[in-house]
Amino acid sequence: MFRRFLCRRSHHSRFLSTSSSPQLRQGPSLDDFINGSVSPSPSTSASSPSPRRKVREKKPPWLRSRMPSGEHYHRLKDTVRSLGLSTVCEEAQCPNIGECWSGGENHTATATIMLMGDTCTRGCRFCAVKTSRTPGPLDPNEPRKVSEAILKWGLDYVVLTSVDRDDIEDGGASHIAETVRLLKNGETPILVEVLTPDFSGKLNDVSTVALSGLEVFAHNIETVESQTRFVRDYRANYHQSLRVLEGAKAAKPSLITKTSIMLGVGETDDEIRQTMRDLRSVGVEVLTFGQYLRPSKRHMKVREYVTPENFDRWKVEGEDLGFVYVASGPLVRSSYKAGEFYLKTILNKRKAEC
């Protein structure tokens, strides 16, 4: 219902603004819906709300994001629609889609394309992506279509991710690798990051992707060890994810490896610190921290809204532990401004070497 409201808002805005109904004139605004502050109104109900209907908790002000806009954003959106491609930016309801697609303050346009369809074989409790035990077959033409579209967009940096496909023998590793190779063989230079599944821990499949020509190999550990079984699908495993990241680095030592941790799902400070130490022990260089936001009532609840000050603290602690780059903030996601983070990191490295 909320998506339908957003999609049709422009068509009905004139009606809402000129309606003579007091209830409509005094009703909730779009910002109220976005901020989660809509509650039953006494003026529209003669009785108190049913005990089964709970008022949604209002999100803190630092979790507000701007509506997507800009020439780059609309061009990317039109191309995605016309080619029938999927992006994790849309499927996972990322709050930063406008900023990343339009290029942000440094004009480094980044898009995150989701390969192998929009339906995952796993059912993590935090994720908004659709799930099925038997998703449709892979499109053999997808690597070509995706690479051609991306090269036409003129992006500086692209993030490829995918759903989990446990129904495929190699988990889709060869499909992902072929997409990377086609991108790197194009005439337009482009930097490629791949956010991969865990391939059920099969290191041969991890190596297939690691050796495909990408610059950054990312795989999300998502949360601390104690919360893994409550947050992720039962086939996901904390130590399996560590082995995947370690295996990618072993296959190609020059790769930058990267992961992401959601905060606000029940972790403790000591557990976060232990997770960071575990990640550094397998050579992970880039780490992102973000706030878990509940996609719907069907998903797990937010246990805590972490303050921006605490996110800043984790950034400092991560850098002190030796991570090359730490992106930490309430709205940061694993691929948020990925190109800018990568380019800044490389530039800083070069300056240090001079």
PyMOL commands that set and color helices and strands:
alter all, ss='L'
color gray80, all
select helices_A, chain A and resi 2-18+22-25+30-35+42-44+61-63+71-83+88-91+97-102+142-153+173-184+199-201+203-210+225-231+238-251+269-281+308-321+338-353
alter helices_A, ss='H'
color red, helices_A
select strands_A, chain A and resi 86-87+110-115+119-120+130-131+157-162+191-195+216-218+256-263+286-291+325-328
alter strands_A, ss='S'
color yellow, strands_A
deselect
rebuild
show_as cartoon
